[in-house]
């Protein structure tokens, strides 16, 4: 799920410039795709939330990764907050 959100934010698939086996080895070694400074320094609450979710989904230990329902609820919470702020 983190890779999907990464692709949405960056416009690139994770490790798209290397082979699948090499990418799998990098992930096994705890490496993750680089995230551009433009994304890391973005102050938009939606971008910050998605970035936080990406990082949580990329936790090395699968037991530490969020469930799909957690991700859904977190995105909904932020979207609801954005909607209520826009209607003020």
N, C-alpha and C positions, 0 to 999 in steps of 0.2 A: 504494500500500500504506500509506503514511503517513496518508493521509486516512481509510482504514478504521480504523486504530488510533486516530486522533484521535476519530473518531465513537464508538468503544467507550469511550474514557476520558472524553470530555466529554458524551456523550449528544446531541451536535449534529453535523450535517454541516458540513464546512468552508464558510464563506461562504454559509450557507443563507439568509441574509436579503437577498442581492443576486443579481442575474441572473448567468447563466453567463458571458456575454461579459465583464462587469465583473470577475468572479472570475478569469477567465483573464488579463485585463490585469494585475490585481494580482499574480498569480503570476509573470507575465513580468517584472514590475518587482521581483521578489524579496520580495514581501510574502507572509506566511503568516497563517493565522487566529490569533487570540489564544488563548493557553492560560491557563486560570484559575490564580490563585495556589494554590487548593486542590490542583490537580494538580502545579504546579511545586514546591510545598513538601511534597508527600507523601513520606514516608520508606519506604513499602512498596517492597521490592526489585522486585516485579513491575511496579508503576507506574513506577518509575524506569527500568526496562529498556525498557518500551514507550515512554516519553517519549523516551529516547535514540534508539530506532529511528525514531520519528516525525521527530525532528530530522534524522537521517541521510537518511531518505527524502525530506525536503524540501530537500535540497541543491539549489542552483540548477543546477549543472552535472550533467546526468544521469550522466556518467562517475564522479562522486563518490558516487553513491547506492549503497546496498548491494544485492546480489542477493537474490532470494527465498530461496535456499539459505542465505545468510549470516543472514538474519532468522530462518529456521527454526532454524538451529543455535544462534543466540544465545538465542532463547526456550527451546529445549530445555535448554541449559546452565543457565540460571537456574532453570527448573522442576526440573531434576534436583537442583540445589543446595538448593532449597526442600524437596523431598521428602526428601533425606538429612538435612536439619536437623530435620525434623519426626519422623523415625524414631529420632533419638538419645534 
